[in-house]
């Protein structure tokens, strides 16, 4: 029974990997097709805004820092009690 569970798990993992690779392949084919149809003339509609990405990164770092501080305080409290 243990070996059948291992096989099932391996099959599930392999299926997920296959689906991820298939999705990447399909996306690549669509991009290639689009590039061929537009003859390589891509036009950037909305250029990236570096400030927005930096703000999002800072927000993420602040959230991580907050979580770490809460965890540290919880551990201090647990050590006292």
Number of C-alpha atoms within 10 A of each C-alpha: 6 7 8 9 10 11 12 12 12 12 12 12 12 12 12 12 12 12 12 12 12 12 12 12 12 12 12 12 12 12 12 13 12 14 13 11 10 10 9 10 10 9 7 7 6 6 7 9 8 8 9 10 11 11 11 11 12 12 12 12 12 12 12 12 12 12 12 12 12 12 12 12 12 12 12 11 10 9 8 7 6
